[in-house]
Amino acid sequence: LQGFQAFVAGRYALGIDANKPLVLDGRWTGGPLDYSSDTSGSNAGQPNYFLDVRGMLSLRSTAGFGFFDTYIGLGTRYLVNDAAGRFTSTGADGYTRLSRYQYVPMGVTLHSHNNTLATNLELNFLVQGKQTSYLNNYTAQNPQNKGTGFRTSMLFKRDKWALGPYAHYWTVQDSE
């Protein structure tokens, strides 16, 4: 699946103390993506939605450039690819696919002295996953237990808002 989607994110930090906040954050993306497969053909504009919620424990440290937060946590991802009622270029019938993953995020965020720039690098490790396919005549559920992800961003911050480029990539082993 490839394409661009709308994106909304939120973050809330609850301080144990100033240097060890608990962080909750979430992301939602949605919109049409293009499907392509060597065996079943292609189909443009399939509805896709994604929700990612996680909790993390962070440790803040100071450095010459400003300060940085290292963190580890637990997250859950929920993805829906709704191709039901659609046909690919080869005539293959589409179906709805639901993916649920639990994963461990580990990363570091570097903050400038005046806290107006935050650069983030993160690795994600899949703990467990399940792929559910709602086919025409039956429902198939398959585990997905191997995968990694990478996330990076550079956000320009002002007051309680941040804006900037963001990239997120996952590779998950095929369903069993």
VMD Tcl script that builds the backbone (N, CA, C; Angstrom):
set m [mol new atoms 528]
animate dup $m
set s [atomselect $m all]
$s set {name element resname resid chain x y z} {
  {N N LEU 1 A 0.841 -1.182 0.000}
  {CA C LEU 1 A 0.000 0.000 0.000}
  {C C LEU 1 A 0.879 1.235 0.000}
  {N N GLN 2 A 0.547 2.190 -0.851}
  {CA C GLN 2 A 1.331 3.417 -0.935}
  {C C GLN 2 A 0.407 4.614 -1.092}
  {N N GLY 3 A 0.877 5.760 -0.610}
  {CA C GLY 3 A 0.133 6.995 -0.782}
  {C C GLY 3 A 0.304 7.917 0.400}
  {N N PHE 4 A -0.410 9.026 0.362}
  {CA C PHE 4 A -0.375 10.013 1.431}
  {C C PHE 4 A -1.727 10.040 2.134}
  {N N GLN 5 A -1.704 10.297 3.445}
  {CA C GLN 5 A -2.927 10.311 4.230}
  {C C GLN 5 A -2.970 11.521 5.146}
  {N N ALA 6 A -4.191 11.854 5.600}
  {CA C ALA 6 A -4.349 12.878 6.633}
  {C C ALA 6 A -3.804 12.320 7.941}
  {N N PHE 7 A -3.336 13.207 8.822}
  {CA C PHE 7 A -2.632 12.782 10.026}
  {C C PHE 7 A -3.001 13.696 11.182}
  {N N VAL 8 A -3.363 13.107 12.320}
  {CA C VAL 8 A -3.631 13.864 13.543}
  {C C VAL 8 A -2.909 13.154 14.686}
  {N N ALA 9 A -2.234 13.927 15.548}
  {CA C ALA 9 A -1.494 13.329 16.653}
  {C C ALA 9 A -1.727 14.137 17.917}
  {N N GLY 10 A -1.599 13.469 19.047}
  {CA C GLY 10 A -1.697 14.134 20.334}
  {C C GLY 10 A -0.723 13.511 21.312}
  {N N ARG 11 A -0.332 14.288 22.325}
  {CA C ARG 11 A 0.658 13.818 23.301}
  {C C ARG 11 A 0.357 14.463 24.643}
  {N N TYR 12 A 0.483 13.669 25.702}
  {CA C TYR 12 A 0.279 14.181 27.047}
  {C C TYR 12 A 1.357 13.606 27.950}
  {N N ALA 13 A 2.045 14.459 28.685}
  {CA C ALA 13 A 3.091 14.021 29.619}
  {C C ALA 13 A 2.611 14.248 31.042}
  {N N LEU 14 A 2.707 13.210 31.832}
  {CA C LEU 14 A 2.324 13.252 33.240}
  {C C LEU 14 A 3.592 13.036 34.044}
  {N N GLY 15 A 4.058 14.044 34.763}
  {CA C GLY 15 A 5.351 13.963 35.423}
  {C C GLY 15 A 5.356 13.177 36.715}
  {N N ILE 16 A 6.210 12.160 36.770}
  {CA C ILE 16 A 6.545 11.540 38.051}
  {C C ILE 16 A 7.392 12.556 38.807}
  {N N ASP 17 A 8.367 13.116 38.089}
  {CA C ASP 17 A 9.089 14.317 38.484}
  {C C ASP 17 A 9.561 14.957 37.180}
  {N N ALA 18 A 10.251 16.061 37.238}
  {CA C ALA 18 A 10.590 16.810 36.022}
  {C C ALA 18 A 11.443 16.017 35.040}
  {N N ASN 19 A 12.202 15.059 35.537}
  {CA C ASN 19 A 13.110 14.321 34.661}
  {C C ASN 19 A 12.620 12.935 34.265}
  {N N LYS 20 A 11.476 12.494 34.791}
  {CA C LYS 20 A 10.979 11.149 34.495}
  {C C LYS 20 A 9.480 11.175 34.182}
  {N N PRO 21 A 9.095 11.775 33.067}
  {CA C PRO 21 A 7.663 11.822 32.774}
  {C C PRO 21 A 7.130 10.513 32.191}
  {N N LEU 22 A 5.877 10.239 32.512}
  {CA C LEU 22 A 5.118 9.216 31.804}
  {C C LEU 22 A 4.478 9.923 30.623}
  {N N VAL 23 A 4.595 9.354 29.452}
  {CA C VAL 23 A 4.089 9.996 28.245}
  {C C VAL 23 A 3.048 9.099 27.593}
  {N N LEU 24 A 1.907 9.672 27.264}
  {CA C LEU 24 A 0.880 8.996 26.481}
  {C C LEU 24 A 0.776 9.734 25.163}
  {N N ASP 25 A 0.801 8.982 24.064}
  {CA C ASP 25 A 0.579 9.659 22.792}
  {C C ASP 25 A -0.215 8.773 21.860}
  {N N GLY 26 A -0.796 9.404 20.864}
  {CA C GLY 26 A -1.623 8.685 19.907}
  {C C GLY 26 A -1.573 9.358 18.555}
  {N N ARG 27 A -1.815 8.557 17.524}
  {CA C ARG 27 A -1.839 9.046 16.157}
  {C C ARG 27 A -2.988 8.386 15.413}
  {N N TRP 28 A -3.608 9.146 14.542}
  {CA C TRP 28 A -4.614 8.613 13.634}
  {C C TRP 28 A -4.272 9.094 12.238}
  {N N THR 29 A -4.294 8.184 11.288}
  {CA C THR 29 A -4.162 8.562 9.887}
  {C C THR 29 A -5.292 7.895 9.123}
  {N N GLY 30 A -5.690 8.513 8.041}
  {CA C GLY 30 A -6.756 7.932 7.242}
  {C C GLY 30 A -6.774 8.518 5.852}
  {N N GLY 31 A -7.300 7.722 4.936}
  {CA C GLY 31 A -7.443 8.168 3.566}
  {C C GLY 31 A -7.150 7.044 2.593}
  {N N PRO 32 A -7.296 7.314 1.309}
  {CA C PRO 32 A -7.095 6.276 0.301}
  {C C PRO 32 A -5.623 5.986 0.033}
  {N N LEU 33 A -5.320 4.692 -0.144}
  {CA C LEU 33 A -3.976 4.250 -0.523}
  {C C LEU 33 A -4.086 3.344 -1.744}
  {N N ASP 34 A -3.003 3.233 -2.483}
  {CA C ASP 34 A -2.978 2.417 -3.690}
  {C C ASP 34 A -2.369 1.054 -3.394}
  {N N TYR 35 A -3.071 -0.007 -3.816}
  {CA C TYR 35 A -2.653 -1.384 -3.602}
  {C C TYR 35 A -2.014 -1.912 -4.877}
  {N N SER 36 A -0.925 -2.695 -4.731}
  {CA C SER 36 A -0.290 -3.317 -5.880}
  {C C SER 36 A 0.333 -4.644 -5.460}
  {N N SER 37 A 0.119 -5.680 -6.270}
  {CA C SER 37 A 0.666 -7.006 -6.006}
  {C C SER 37 A 1.037 -7.651 -7.334}
  {N N ASP 38 A 2.145 -8.379 -7.349}
  {CA C ASP 38 A 2.557 -9.077 -8.569}
  {C C ASP 38 A 1.543 -10.149 -8.967}
  {N N THR 39 A 0.868 -10.754 -7.993}
  {CA C THR 39 A -0.042 -11.854 -8.296}
  {C C THR 39 A -1.504 -11.416 -8.458}
  {N N SER 40 A -1.975 -10.451 -7.669}
  {CA C SER 40 A -3.400 -10.107 -7.727}
  {C C SER 40 A -3.699 -8.773 -8.385}
  {N N GLY 41 A -2.687 -8.085 -8.914}
  {CA C GLY 41 A -2.937 -6.847 -9.638}
  {C C GLY 41 A -2.891 -5.614 -8.760}
  {N N SER 42 A -3.558 -4.556 -9.230}
  {CA C SER 42 A -3.524 -3.281 -8.502}
  {C C SER 42 A -4.927 -2.697 -8.389}
  {N N ASN 43 A -5.068 -1.794 -7.424}
  {CA C ASN 43 A -6.331 -1.091 -7.211}
  {C C ASN 43 A -6.007 0.224 -6.518}
  {N N ALA 44 A -6.432 1.324 -7.092}
  {CA C ALA 44 A -6.125 2.649 -6.549}
  {C C ALA 44 A -7.227 3.118 -5.611}
  {N N GLY 45 A -6.833 3.868 -4.586}
  {CA C GLY 45 A -7.792 4.549 -3.721}
  {C C GLY 45 A -8.525 3.692 -2.711}
  {N N GLN 46 A -7.891 2.630 -2.209}
  {CA C GLN 46 A -8.546 1.801 -1.190}
  {C C GLN 46 A -8.605 2.553 0.140}
  {N N PRO 47 A -9.772 2.579 0.812}
  {CA C PRO 47 A -9.873 3.245 2.120}
  {C C PRO 47 A -8.985 2.550 3.162}
  {N N ASN 48 A -8.209 3.332 3.886}
  {CA C ASN 48 A -7.314 2.810 4.915}
  {C C ASN 48 A -7.340 3.727 6.119}
  {N N TYR 49 A -7.315 3.118 7.319}
  {CA C TYR 49 A -7.319 3.868 8.566}
  {C C TYR 49 A -6.329 3.229 9.518}
  {N N PHE 50 A -5.727 4.049 10.345}
  {CA C PHE 50 A -4.674 3.581 11.239}
  {C C PHE 50 A -4.780 4.338 12.558}
  {N N LEU 51 A -4.736 3.608 13.673}
  {CA C LEU 51 A -4.726 4.199 15.007}
  {C C LEU 51 A -3.562 3.595 15.774}
  {N N ASP 52 A -2.778 4.440 16.419}
  {CA C ASP 52 A -1.605 4.010 17.181}
  {C C ASP 52 A -1.640 4.728 18.527}
  {N N VAL 53 A -1.699 3.964 19.614}
  {CA C VAL 53 A -1.732 4.527 20.971}
  {C C VAL 53 A -0.643 3.845 21.784}
  {N N ARG 54 A 0.072 4.646 22.597}
  {CA C ARG 54 A 1.149 4.048 23.389}
  {C C ARG 54 A 1.428 4.842 24.652}
  {N N GLY 55 A 1.993 4.141 25.608}
  {CA C GLY 55 A 2.440 4.743 26.858}
  {C C GLY 55 A 3.927 4.484 27.008}
  {N N MET 56 A 4.666 5.512 27.497}
  {CA C MET 56 A 6.118 5.389 27.584}
  {C C MET 56 A 6.648 6.016 28.860}
  {N N LEU 57 A 7.742 5.485 29.339}
  {CA C LEU 57 A 8.480 6.074 30.449}
  {C C LEU 57 A 9.710 6.733 29.853}
  {N N SER 58 A 9.910 8.012 30.181}
  {CA C SER 58 A 10.979 8.795 29.586}
  {C C SER 58 A 11.963 9.251 30.662}
  {N N LEU 59 A 13.213 9.403 30.282}
  {CA C LEU 59 A 14.244 9.914 31.175}
  {C C LEU 59 A 14.906 11.104 30.493}
  {N N ARG 60 A 14.880 12.267 31.133}
  {CA C ARG 60 A 15.434 13.498 30.557}
  {C C ARG 60 A 16.854 13.725 31.057}
  {N N SER 61 A 17.738 14.115 30.127}
  {CA C SER 61 A 19.138 14.426 30.436}
  {C C SER 61 A 19.530 15.708 29.715}
  {N N THR 62 A 20.508 16.412 30.247}
  {CA C THR 62 A 20.980 17.640 29.599}
  {C C THR 62 A 22.246 17.349 28.806}
  {N N ALA 63 A 22.482 18.185 27.794}
  {CA C ALA 63 A 23.674 18.071 26.955}
  {C C ALA 63 A 24.035 19.467 26.460}
  {N N GLY 64 A 25.178 19.623 25.774}
  {CA C GLY 64 A 25.636 20.920 25.304}
  {C C GLY 64 A 24.673 21.610 24.351}
  {N N PHE 65 A 23.936 20.847 23.551}
  {CA C PHE 65 A 23.026 21.422 22.562}
  {C C PHE 65 A 21.651 21.755 23.143}
  {N N GLY 66 A 21.362 21.278 24.337}
  {CA C GLY 66 A 20.039 21.464 24.951}
  {C C GLY 66 A 19.759 20.328 25.912}
  {N N PHE 67 A 18.783 19.513 25.597}
  {CA C PHE 67 A 18.498 18.338 26.425}
  {C C PHE 67 A 17.920 17.243 25.534}
  {N N PHE 68 A 17.892 16.015 26.067}
  {CA C PHE 68 A 17.326 14.913 25.308}
  {C C PHE 68 A 16.539 13.991 26.226}
  {N N ASP 69 A 15.540 13.341 25.639}
  {CA C ASP 69 A 14.699 12.365 26.332}
  {C C ASP 69 A 14.926 11.002 25.696}
  {N N THR 70 A 15.280 10.011 26.514}
  {CA C THR 70 A 15.301 8.627 26.056}
  {C C THR 70 A 14.054 7.977 26.616}
  {N N TYR 71 A 13.488 7.016 25.882}
  {CA C TYR 71 A 12.230 6.428 26.343}
  {C C TYR 71 A 12.067 4.999 25.865}
  {N N ILE 72 A 11.193 4.293 26.570}
  {CA C ILE 72 A 10.774 2.939 26.229}
  {C C ILE 72 A 9.319 2.812 26.660}
  {N N GLY 73 A 8.571 1.976 25.973}
  {CA C GLY 73 A 7.157 1.871 26.324}
  {C C GLY 73 A 6.490 0.662 25.714}
  {N N LEU 74 A 5.172 0.745 25.638}
  {CA C LEU 74 A 4.342 -0.295 25.055}
  {C C LEU 74 A 3.277 0.380 24.208}
  {N N GLY 75 A 3.111 -0.101 22.979}
  {CA C GLY 75 A 2.147 0.509 22.070}
  {C C GLY 75 A 1.252 -0.518 21.426}
  {N N THR 76 A 0.144 -0.052 20.886}
  {CA C THR 76 A -0.752 -0.906 20.125}
  {C C THR 76 A -1.133 -0.183 18.842}
  {N N ARG 77 A -1.147 -0.920 17.753}
  {CA C ARG 77 A -1.507 -0.381 16.437}
  {C C ARG 77 A -2.729 -1.133 15.925}
  {N N TYR 78 A -3.594 -0.392 15.275}
  {CA C TYR 78 A -4.831 -0.941 14.731}
  {C C TYR 78 A -4.963 -0.398 13.309}
  {N N LEU 79 A -4.910 -1.265 12.307}
  {CA C LEU 79 A -4.954 -0.849 10.907}
  {C C LEU 79 A -6.129 -1.514 10.197}
  {N N VAL 80 A -6.818 -0.755 9.360}
  {CA C VAL 80 A -7.919 -1.290 8.562}
  {C C VAL 80 A -7.666 -0.944 7.101}
  {N N ASN 81 A -7.662 -1.972 6.251}
  {CA C ASN 81 A -7.614 -1.811 4.795}
  {C C ASN 81 A -8.953 -2.340 4.283}
  {N N ASP 82 A -9.813 -1.457 3.797}
  {CA C ASP 82 A -11.178 -1.847 3.420}
  {C C ASP 82 A -11.327 -1.874 1.904}
  {N N ALA 83 A -10.989 -3.014 1.315}
  {CA C ALA 83 A -11.111 -3.185 -0.132}
  {C C ALA 83 A -12.330 -4.021 -0.490}
  {N N ALA 84 A -13.215 -4.258 0.462}
  {CA C ALA 84 A -14.417 -5.062 0.201}
  {C C ALA 84 A -15.242 -4.413 -0.914}
  {N N GLY 85 A -15.710 -5.247 -1.856}
  {CA C GLY 85 A -16.529 -4.743 -2.958}
  {C C GLY 85 A -15.738 -4.120 -4.088}
  {N N ARG 86 A -14.411 -4.152 -4.010}
  {CA C ARG 86 A -13.557 -3.571 -5.054}
  {C C ARG 86 A -12.840 -4.707 -5.793}
  {N N PHE 87 A -12.488 -4.471 -7.024}
  {CA C PHE 87 A -11.781 -5.463 -7.825}
  {C C PHE 87 A -10.465 -4.882 -8.308}
  {N N THR 88 A -9.425 -5.744 -8.362}
  {CA C THR 88 A -8.119 -5.305 -8.840}
  {C C THR 88 A -8.080 -5.334 -10.361}
  {N N SER 89 A -6.950 -4.902 -10.905}
  {CA C SER 89 A -6.770 -4.867 -12.362}
  {C C SER 89 A -6.822 -6.256 -12.998}
  {N N THR 90 A -6.597 -7.317 -12.207}
  {CA C THR 90 A -6.676 -8.683 -12.731}
  {C C THR 90 A -8.024 -9.330 -12.426}
  {N N GLY 91 A -8.942 -8.585 -11.809}
  {CA C GLY 91 A -10.262 -9.115 -11.489}
  {C C GLY 91 A -10.365 -9.765 -10.121}
  {N N ALA 92 A -9.294 -9.729 -9.332}
  {CA C ALA 92 A -9.334 -10.317 -7.981}
  {C C ALA 92 A -10.287 -9.510 -7.105}
  {N N ASP 93 A -11.073 -10.218 -6.308}
  {CA C ASP 93 A -12.061 -9.600 -5.415}
  {C C ASP 93 A -11.368 -9.083 -4.154}
  {N N GLY 94 A -11.643 -7.845 -3.788}
  {CA C GLY 94 A -11.058 -7.268 -2.582}
  {C C GLY 94 A -11.805 -7.703 -1.328}
  {N N TYR 95 A -11.210 -7.471 -0.183}
  {CA C TYR 95 A -11.807 -7.819 1.099}
  {C C TYR 95 A -11.291 -6.864 2.161}
  {N N THR 96 A -11.890 -6.903 3.338}
  {CA C THR 96 A -11.457 -6.056 4.447}
  {C C THR 96 A -10.409 -6.799 5.260}
  {N N ARG 97 A -9.339 -6.097 5.576}
  {CA C ARG 97 A -8.244 -6.681 6.356}
  {C C ARG 97 A -8.019 -5.811 7.592}
  {N N LEU 98 A -7.940 -6.449 8.739}
  {CA C LEU 98 A -7.718 -5.774 10.019}
  {C C LEU 98 A -6.430 -6.311 10.623}
  {N N SER 99 A -5.531 -5.399 10.990}
  {CA C SER 99 A -4.263 -5.795 11.616}
  {C C SER 99 A -4.193 -5.171 13.002}
  {N N ARG 100 A -3.809 -5.976 13.986}
  {CA C ARG 100 A -3.611 -5.494 15.354}
  {C C ARG 100 A -2.219 -5.917 15.796}
  {N N TYR 101 A -1.446 -4.934 16.281}
  {CA C TYR 101 A -0.075 -5.213 16.724}
  {C C TYR 101 A 0.159 -4.613 18.095}
  {N N GLN 102 A 0.903 -5.331 18.929}
  {CA C GLN 102 A 1.450 -4.781 20.163}
  {C C GLN 102 A 2.960 -4.729 19.965}
  {N N TYR 103 A 3.561 -3.613 20.381}
  {CA C TYR 103 A 4.982 -3.427 20.120}
  {C C TYR 103 A 5.642 -2.609 21.220}
  {N N VAL 104 A 6.981 -2.648 21.225}
  {CA C VAL 104 A 7.787 -1.883 22.174}
  {C C VAL 104 A 8.500 -0.767 21.412}
  {N N PRO 105 A 8.176 0.509 21.718}
  {CA C PRO 105 A 8.921 1.618 21.131}
  {C C PRO 105 A 10.114 1.989 22.022}
  {N N MET 106 A 11.276 2.240 21.405}
  {CA C MET 106 A 12.470 2.697 22.116}
  {C C MET 106 A 13.078 3.819 21.296}
  {N N GLY 107 A 13.384 4.957 21.939}
  {CA C GLY 107 A 13.932 6.031 21.143}
  {C C GLY 107 A 14.557 7.147 21.945}
  {N N VAL 108 A 14.947 8.184 21.197}
  {CA C VAL 108 A 15.544 9.378 21.790}
  {C C VAL 108 A 15.003 10.593 21.040}
  {N N THR 109 A 14.710 11.649 21.794}
  {CA C THR 109 A 14.302 12.927 21.222}
  {C C THR 109 A 15.286 13.997 21.684}
  {N N LEU 110 A 15.883 14.687 20.720}
  {CA C LEU 110 A 16.837 15.756 21.011}
  {C C LEU 110 A 16.103 17.089 20.931}
  {N N HIS 111 A 16.247 17.916 21.961}
  {CA C HIS 111 A 15.582 19.222 22.032}
  {C C HIS 111 A 16.635 20.330 22.017}
  {N N SER 112 A 16.385 21.409 21.279}
  {CA C SER 112 A 17.302 22.549 21.246}
  {C C SER 112 A 17.235 23.308 22.571}
  {N N HIS 113 A 18.228 24.172 22.819}
  {CA C HIS 113 A 18.280 24.964 24.068}
  {C C HIS 113 A 16.978 25.704 24.336}
  {N N ASN 114 A 16.445 26.361 23.336}
  {CA C ASN 114 A 15.223 27.139 23.545}
  {C C ASN 114 A 13.952 26.303 23.334}
  {N N ASN 115 A 14.116 24.999 23.145}
  {CA C ASN 115 A 13.016 24.048 23.024}
  {C C ASN 115 A 12.085 24.368 21.853}
  {N N THR 116 A 12.643 24.915 20.760}
  {CA C THR 116 A 11.826 25.196 19.582}
  {C C THR 116 A 12.010 24.155 18.479}
  {N N LEU 117 A 12.980 23.256 18.644}
  {CA C LEU 117 A 13.233 22.215 17.661}
  {C C LEU 117 A 13.406 20.888 18.394}
  {N N ALA 118 A 12.687 19.857 17.941}
  {CA C ALA 118 A 12.803 18.522 18.524}
  {C C ALA 118 A 12.992 17.514 17.399}
  {N N THR 119 A 14.095 16.763 17.463}
  {CA C THR 119 A 14.396 15.733 16.469}
  {C C THR 119 A 14.293 14.379 17.153}
  {N N ASN 120 A 13.528 13.461 16.539}
  {CA C ASN 120 A 13.239 12.175 17.151}
  {C C ASN 120 A 13.718 11.025 16.269}
  {N N LEU 121 A 14.319 10.022 16.895}
  {CA C LEU 121 A 14.683 8.762 16.251}
  {C C LEU 121 A 14.158 7.636 17.128}
  {N N GLU 122 A 13.482 6.650 16.513}
  {CA C GLU 122 A 12.842 5.598 17.304}
  {C C GLU 122 A 12.867 4.272 16.555}
  {N N LEU 123 A 13.057 3.180 17.306}
  {CA C LEU 123 A 12.922 1.822 16.792}
  {C C LEU 123 A 11.705 1.188 17.445}
  {N N ASN 124 A 10.996 0.371 16.685}
  {CA C ASN 124 A 9.821 -0.348 17.193}
  {C C ASN 124 A 10.056 -1.841 17.016}
  {N N PHE 125 A 9.728 -2.621 18.045}
  {CA C PHE 125 A 9.900 -4.071 18.011}
  {C C PHE 125 A 8.547 -4.733 18.244}
  {N N LEU 126 A 8.084 -5.508 17.267}
  {CA C LEU 126 A 6.795 -6.184 17.364}
  {C C LEU 126 A 6.845 -7.272 18.437}
  {N N VAL 127 A 5.874 -7.256 19.343}
  {CA C VAL 127 A 5.746 -8.284 20.378}
  {C C VAL 127 A 4.801 -9.375 19.886}
  {N N GLN 128 A 3.639 -8.967 19.395}
  {CA C GLN 128 A 2.681 -9.911 18.822}
  {C C GLN 128 A 1.730 -9.165 17.905}
  {N N GLY 129 A 1.175 -9.900 16.950}
  {CA C GLY 129 A 0.234 -9.299 16.032}
  {C C GLY 129 A -0.749 -10.331 15.523}
  {N N LYS 130 A -1.856 -9.828 14.994}
  {CA C LYS 130 A -2.862 -10.705 14.407}
  {C C LYS 130 A -3.445 -10.026 13.182}
  {N N GLN 131 A -3.513 -10.776 12.093}
  {CA C GLN 131 A -4.105 -10.309 10.848}
  {C C GLN 131 A -5.440 -11.019 10.691}
  {N N THR 132 A -6.538 -10.267 10.576}
  {CA C THR 132 A -7.860 -10.840 10.354}
  {C C THR 132 A -8.334 -10.403 8.977}
  {N N SER 133 A -8.669 -11.380 8.138}
  {CA C SER 133 A -9.152 -11.113 6.779}
  {C C SER 133 A -10.605 -11.530 6.690}
  {N N TYR 134 A -11.457 -10.570 6.353}
  {CA C TYR 134 A -12.890 -10.820 6.212}
  {C C TYR 134 A -13.179 -11.073 4.736}
  {N N LEU 135 A -13.087 -12.348 4.350}
  {CA C LEU 135 A -13.273 -12.757 2.966}
  {C C LEU 135 A -14.762 -12.962 2.695}
  {N N ASN 136 A -15.116 -13.212 1.442}
  {CA C ASN 136 A -16.528 -13.335 1.075}
  {C C ASN 136 A -17.277 -14.402 1.872}
  {N N ASN 137 A -16.677 -15.588 2.036}
  {CA C ASN 137 A -17.387 -16.708 2.646}
  {C C ASN 137 A -16.908 -17.085 4.038}
  {N N TYR 138 A -15.816 -16.517 4.491}
  {CA C TYR 138 A -15.296 -16.880 5.808}
  {C C TYR 138 A -14.350 -15.802 6.314}
  {N N THR 139 A -13.957 -15.946 7.589}
  {CA C THR 139 A -13.003 -15.034 8.227}
  {C C THR 139 A -11.755 -15.829 8.584}
  {N N ALA 140 A -10.605 -15.312 8.205}
  {CA C ALA 140 A -9.335 -15.977 8.506}
  {C C ALA 140 A -8.544 -15.116 9.489}
  {N N GLN 141 A -7.991 -15.767 10.517}
  {CA C GLN 141 A -7.138 -15.064 11.482}
  {C C GLN 141 A -5.768 -15.724 11.486}
  {N N ASN 142 A -4.739 -14.885 11.341}
  {CA C ASN 142 A -3.375 -15.393 11.275}
  {C C ASN 142 A -2.467 -14.567 12.168}
  {N N PRO 143 A -1.573 -15.238 12.932}
  {CA C PRO 143 A -0.630 -14.488 13.765}
  {C C PRO 143 A 0.475 -13.851 12.918}
  {N N GLN 144 A 0.972 -12.723 13.380}
  {CA C GLN 144 A 2.142 -12.061 12.808}
  {C C GLN 144 A 3.030 -11.699 13.988}
  {N N ASN 145 A 4.134 -12.412 14.145}
  {CA C ASN 145 A 4.917 -12.264 15.362}
  {C C ASN 145 A 6.339 -11.758 15.169}
  {N N LYS 146 A 6.718 -11.411 13.948}
  {CA C LYS 146 A 8.059 -10.881 13.716}
  {C C LYS 146 A 7.940 -9.597 12.913}
  {N N GLY 147 A 8.564 -8.543 13.435}
  {CA C GLY 147 A 8.544 -7.288 12.702}
  {C C GLY 147 A 9.285 -6.197 13.449}
  {N N THR 148 A 9.698 -5.183 12.704}
  {CA C THR 148 A 10.367 -4.019 13.277}
  {C C THR 148 A 9.874 -2.770 12.557}
  {N N GLY 149 A 10.032 -1.661 13.235}
  {CA C GLY 149 A 9.647 -0.387 12.659}
  {C C GLY 149 A 10.672 0.680 12.977}
  {N N PHE 150 A 10.557 1.785 12.265}
  {CA C PHE 150 A 11.448 2.925 12.436}
  {C C PHE 150 A 10.600 4.183 12.309}
  {N N ARG 151 A 10.841 5.139 13.168}
  {CA C ARG 151 A 10.085 6.385 13.168}
  {C C ARG 151 A 11.065 7.538 13.348}
  {N N THR 152 A 10.861 8.618 12.612}
  {CA C THR 152 A 11.709 9.793 12.768}
  {C C THR 152 A 10.898 11.047 12.472}
  {N N SER 153 A 11.280 12.133 13.111}
  {CA C SER 153 A 10.620 13.411 12.856}
  {C C SER 153 A 11.552 14.555 13.235}
  {N N MET 154 A 11.254 15.725 12.686}
  {CA C MET 154 A 11.930 16.965 13.067}
  {C C MET 154 A 10.826 18.006 13.203}
  {N N LEU 155 A 10.502 18.355 14.440}
  {CA C LEU 155 A 9.367 19.230 14.701}
  {C C LEU 155 A 9.817 20.600 15.186}
  {N N PHE 156 A 9.246 21.616 14.584}
  {CA C PHE 156 A 9.447 22.989 15.026}
  {C C PHE 156 A 8.311 23.304 15.993}
  {N N LYS 157 A 8.657 23.699 17.228}
  {CA C LYS 157 A 7.678 23.830 18.297}
  {C C LYS 157 A 7.427 25.292 18.655}
  {N N ARG 158 A 6.161 25.574 19.002}
  {CA C ARG 158 A 5.779 26.888 19.493}
  {C C ARG 158 A 4.587 26.690 20.418}
  {N N ASP 159 A 4.721 27.178 21.633}
  {CA C ASP 159 A 3.684 26.998 22.650}
  {C C ASP 159 A 3.344 25.510 22.750}
  {N N LYS 160 A 2.083 25.143 22.512}
  {CA C LYS 160 A 1.677 23.739 22.617}
  {C C LYS 160 A 1.531 23.063 21.256}
  {N N TRP 161 A 2.042 23.708 20.195}
  {CA C TRP 161 A 1.916 23.173 18.849}
  {C C TRP 161 A 3.286 22.800 18.291}
  {N N ALA 162 A 3.285 21.826 17.392}
  {CA C ALA 162 A 4.506 21.426 16.701}
  {C C ALA 162 A 4.162 21.095 15.254}
  {N N LEU 163 A 5.074 21.400 14.347}
  {CA C LEU 163 A 4.852 21.156 12.936}
  {C C LEU 163 A 6.177 20.762 12.298}
  {N N GLY 164 A 6.151 19.745 11.431}
  {CA C GLY 164 A 7.371 19.350 10.755}
  {C C GLY 164 A 7.240 18.021 10.061}
  {N N PRO 165 A 8.276 17.597 9.345}
  {CA C PRO 165 A 8.241 16.320 8.625}
  {C C PRO 165 A 8.295 15.138 9.581}
  {N N TYR 166 A 7.652 14.052 9.148}
  {CA C TYR 166 A 7.523 12.848 9.954}
  {C C TYR 166 A 7.549 11.646 9.016}
  {N N ALA 167 A 8.249 10.597 9.368}
  {CA C ALA 167 A 8.272 9.370 8.574}
  {C C ALA 167 A 8.154 8.176 9.518}
  {N N HIS 168 A 7.425 7.159 9.071}
  {CA C HIS 168 A 7.215 5.956 9.862}
  {C C HIS 168 A 7.216 4.774 8.899}
  {N N TYR 169 A 8.028 3.771 9.191}
  {CA C TYR 169 A 8.152 2.606 8.325}
  {C C TYR 169 A 8.077 1.344 9.177}
  {N N TRP 170 A 7.324 0.355 8.717}
  {CA C TRP 170 A 7.240 -0.941 9.370}
  {C C TRP 170 A 7.495 -2.028 8.355}
  {N N THR 171 A 8.131 -3.097 8.787}
  {CA C THR 171 A 8.191 -4.327 8.014}
  {C C THR 171 A 7.764 -5.455 8.956}
  {N N VAL 172 A 6.724 -6.159 8.560}
  {CA C VAL 172 A 6.174 -7.243 9.371}
  {C C VAL 172 A 6.174 -8.507 8.521}
  {N N GLN 173 A 6.635 -9.604 9.131}
  {CA C GLN 173 A 6.674 -10.882 8.423}
  {C C GLN 173 A 5.259 -11.254 7.974}
  {N N ASP 174 A 5.155 -11.934 6.838}
  {CA C ASP 174 A 3.851 -12.374 6.349}
  {C C ASP 174 A 3.128 -13.199 7.406}
  {N N SER 175 A 1.791 -13.175 7.351}
  {CA C SER 175 A 0.973 -13.970 8.271}
  {C C SER 175 A 1.331 -15.445 8.123}
  {N N GLU 176 A 1.212 -16.170 9.245}
  {CA C GLU 176 A 1.496 -17.610 9.203}
  {C C GLU 176 A 0.328 -18.359 8.602}
}
mol reanalyze $m
mol bondsrecalc $m
mol representation Tube
mol addrep $m
